[in-house]
Amino acid sequence: MKNTKVTLAGVELKNPVMTASGTFGSGAEYSEFYDLSALGAVVTKGVANVPWPGNPTPRIAETASGMLNAIGLQNPGIDVFVQRDIPYLRKFDTKIVVNVCGKTVEDYCRVVERLAPEPVDLMEINVSCPNVKEGGIAFGQDPHALEEITKEVKKHAKQPIIMKLSPNVTDIAEMARAAEAGGADALSLINTLTGMKIDIYKKSFALANRTGGLSGPAIKPVAVRMVYQTAQAVKLPVIGMGGICTAEDALEFILAGATAVSVGTANFADPYAAKDVAEGIERYMDQQGVEDIRELIGAVR
Ligand SMILES: Cc1cc2nc3c(=O)[nH]c(=O)nc-3n(C[C@H](O)[C@H](O)[C@H](O)COP(=O)(O)O)c2cc1C
């Protein structure tokens, strides 16, 4: 019997495939297509201590092999989330990772505290959204601020904490080490790369926010490189994402050092993408005679 289980900060996932925050709703939409128990974990969209309206539209634009978004972390707030989304997800045999956003350190800590008694397995702290003016990215681009916010969040958290890193930095290894020094239990990367698109006929920005976050296959080589550098720099488990559409894509991240992977933008084009990635990894293991997925993690050095 081959083993596809991986352990993230003490939490066992039946397979290494997760969904990327903001691309899978609260899971309910996708459960119309398949049983979410097929996934190692579901990662929710970002939730804040109070509801956020998000950015003005247009908020999405297509690009070559990817997309730009500037949703601005629209969310119903933690109260609605706790009452509606957590009980729904608990019906499935999968782990629940809640993605947390905020504008100040206190905002993040309030959400983490509120989630402490809830049946949530892990929390992912988004300090890397390029689309909100205050907070968020400010923590993700300064190693000292990142270490400090990680320390504060850890003081209030009951569940293990994943710090989600921004690719919009010069030295990803320095950021990874700062999160590790702050006490993070795991790291996830990459969030979107800041981009811009111009509508040449309207002679204006394609997005109302002017800039947006680039995601999808276009960013995969950057993401694989950053996951590799991060896995080399720290002892923490790494969750890799950025342009994963197929099992082959996911395996690149695993071989580069990711313990788990997240499928994001691909869910929009194909709602079965994450499930297919999980099944494809098993097929690859059978074909290659791999008994245990852990043999593959970081096997390329
Ligand atoms: C429409 C959209 C919304 C997103 N919302 C969030 C979010 O709320 N929190 C977060 O940490 N990342 C968010 N992300 C980033 C993704 O989780 C992921 O890190 C990124 O898109 C790269 O993966 P991908 O290329 O597979 O989409 C969002 C991405 C997209 C495209």
The ligand as a Tripos MOL2 file, in Angstrom:
@<TRIPOS>MOLECULE
LIG
   31    33     1     0     0
SMALL
NO_CHARGES

@<TRIPOS>ATOM
      1 C1         -9.2660   35.7470   -7.3880 C.3       1 LIG1
      2 C2         -8.1850   35.4510   -6.3850 C.ar      1 LIG1
      3 C3         -8.4060   35.7150   -5.0250 C.ar      1 LIG1
      4 C4         -7.4090   35.4510   -4.0770 C.ar      1 LIG1
      5 N1         -7.6620   35.6950   -2.7530 N.ar      1 LIG1
      6 C5         -6.7150   35.3910   -1.8140 C.ar      1 LIG1
      7 C6         -6.9860   35.5670   -0.4260 C.ar      1 LIG1
      8 O1         -8.0910   35.9390   -0.0060 O.2       1 LIG1
      9 N2         -5.9780   35.2770    0.4560 N.ar      1 LIG1
     10 C7         -4.7450   34.8150    0.0260 C.ar      1 LIG1
     11 O2         -3.8720   34.5690    0.8690 O.2       1 LIG1
     12 N3         -4.4810   34.6140   -1.2800 N.ar      1 LIG1
     13 C8         -5.4210   34.8980   -2.2110 C.ar      1 LIG1
     14 N4         -5.1580   34.6720   -3.5540 N.ar      1 LIG1
     15 C9         -3.8310   34.1250   -3.9480 C.3       1 LIG1
     16 C10        -3.8990   32.6050   -4.1820 C.3       1 LIG1
     17 O3         -4.2710   31.9180   -2.9980 O.3       1 LIG1
     18 C11        -2.5360   32.0620   -4.6820 C.3       1 LIG1
     19 O4         -1.5460   32.3310   -3.7190 O.3       1 LIG1
     20 C12        -2.1010   32.6600   -6.0070 C.3       1 LIG1
     21 O5         -3.2080   32.9170   -6.8510 O.3       1 LIG1
     22 C13        -1.0930   31.7780   -6.7560 C.3       1 LIG1
     23 O6         -1.6270   30.5110   -7.0710 O.3       1 LIG1
     24 P1         -2.3560   30.1610   -8.4810 P.3       1 LIG1
     25 O7         -1.4600   30.6690   -9.5750 O.co2     1 LIG1
     26 O8         -2.5210   28.6780   -8.4940 O.co2     1 LIG1
     27 O9         -3.6730   30.8990   -8.4720 O.co2     1 LIG1
     28 C14        -6.1480   34.9360   -4.5100 C.ar      1 LIG1
     29 C15        -5.9410   34.6660   -5.8820 C.ar      1 LIG1
     30 C16        -6.9200   34.9030   -6.8130 C.ar      1 LIG1
     31 C17        -6.6590   34.5960   -8.2690 C.3       1 LIG1
@<TRIPOS>BOND
     1     1     2 1
     2     2     3 ar
     3     2    30 ar
     4     3     4 ar
     5     4     5 ar
     6     4    28 ar
     7     5     6 ar
     8     6     7 ar
     9     6    13 1
    10     7     8 2
    11     7     9 ar
    12     9    10 ar
    13    10    11 2
    14    10    12 ar
    15    12    13 ar
    16    13    14 ar
    17    14    15 1
    18    14    28 ar
    19    15    16 1
    20    16    17 1
    21    16    18 1
    22    18    19 1
    23    18    20 1
    24    20    21 1
    25    20    22 1
    26    22    23 1
    27    23    24 1
    28    24    25 2
    29    24    26 1
    30    24    27 1
    31    28    29 ar
    32    29    30 ar
    33    30    31 1
@<TRIPOS>SUBSTRUCTURE
     1 LIG1         1 GROUP 0 **** ****
